[in-house]
Amino acid sequence: MALLPMIFVLVQSLIQYPQPAGDGLDEATHRQMKERQELLVHEMARLLQELEEQDKGGGAVLSGALQQWPFWVVAGVLLLLALWFTCRRRSGEASNNDVHEGEDSVDGREECMEVKVQESSDASEQRSREKEDHDGGKRESGSDGMEDREKTGYAGNEQGILLVDRIEWPVEDLERGCSVIAELMESLTRVFVDSVSNSFYPVPQEAIGVGSAFEGWSPRDWDGVYRVLVPLNPPPGHAFHLEPNSAGQVADRTFNVRVELVCTCEKEQVEEKPLCFLHHSREELRQKQKRSLLEMLCTSSYLDVEKTSRWFCHLVRSSWLQVPQWHSWYMVFQPCSRSCRLELSKGRESLAVEMLFGVRRGDSDIFVVSQPTKATITASTAWAETYAVAEAKFFRHIARQLPCESLHLKCLQLFTCILRGTGFSSSTWKTVVMHVLTTVPLSRWHRRAFARRLWDIMAYLDRCLQLTHLRHFVLGNERLPAEISLPPAMRGVVPPNLFEHLARDPAAHREARQAYGRLRFRLGVLLSSH
């Protein structure tokens, strides 16, 4: 009789085989399996009872039980087939579930991101405060304060190295375009100087490349235009004086360029020097020399942007056939009232160029230019103040100092291209990165620390959002390299707050905080996937 209980236990264990978690069987299937299990258990119990009652027959009973072995074999085979069919059905349903989960993976990731967005700003701030430097170093307080490190698994050295090597880097195309434009402007400038030497038009100086292309990076919203600034010097017998307009904030100031006639009597003794506009009669001046700048390009006594633009475009057009580039490039002018825009093409290659012209503030790297930074300028005599030349010099200075000269540019490339659409403009990212470059020692900007520098930039932005205060980088910045020249009055001014609009608008501030939360999550996912 020991054989029969063993068979019963074996069959019962097969019937009650545990189901894997997450099979996803429906309620009807569970009910059918339970009923089948109860029926089989009941039948086995009945047979076992009958055999035990016949146990008194001794060997006869055993002999009878053994004679029924075909029945037990057939029952066992049928039971195993039923279990095999059930398992196959479970695996098929699990495969279908996996397919549906794969189709919904993108939506799931988006839902996870939205959950992150709904977290409170206090929780986000708490997470940023938990990030500390492993060296125990401390950042300065105020808007300059930021955590040196973030203790996160995403910021490992290996992930940073993999990511920095995989960033799409347009440096070769930018260098090619900048080189072509620089050679063209050098050739044009030589022709310009000869063309205006016997007139009283402004004297064009060596062009300066400005904007992201000449700084070595290109944001996603870059319009593909290479911009150069052509400084204009006053002609003989004239002087430029910059007069600030009363309207506009400190960071968006405009100026009028007043043209003043100056005495040149002492220089008249030298052969072929022009007559003095102040001490010679109009009749004599009209007969012996050309008109003054005041009569040609000014409105009242102020240099007119639109008149200057028309003159400058005519100067470029007339100089084109005198430069070597005209043999290989085809030039087409684009209409613009405040600058000179043209497109160069050679076969399948094309380059868009915009020539801005401006007046330098003293001997500094600050200019007033023809092209406004915003669409608010309407007066033709208004020239917008720009800091583009100072910023370009800062990037060249940093490139010479960094162990990996392009690491800061790859940070900009990542935030403005790969992580685009987060609510922060390219100019905001540029300002934040420049501030971090003057805060984190330049010796730490190497490939292995790429991920840590990304989190440093994020921590600085987080701090600025908490305080609703992002300082202008050039105005009032005492950390600028000595090679960048500013007007004396500009170094002592209070830096304008570029986040002032967030301080005035709580809804905009809340939206910016949510955008930061989304950005933080996306950066973490990006670093963890490399």
Disulfide bonds with the S-S distance in Angstrom:
none
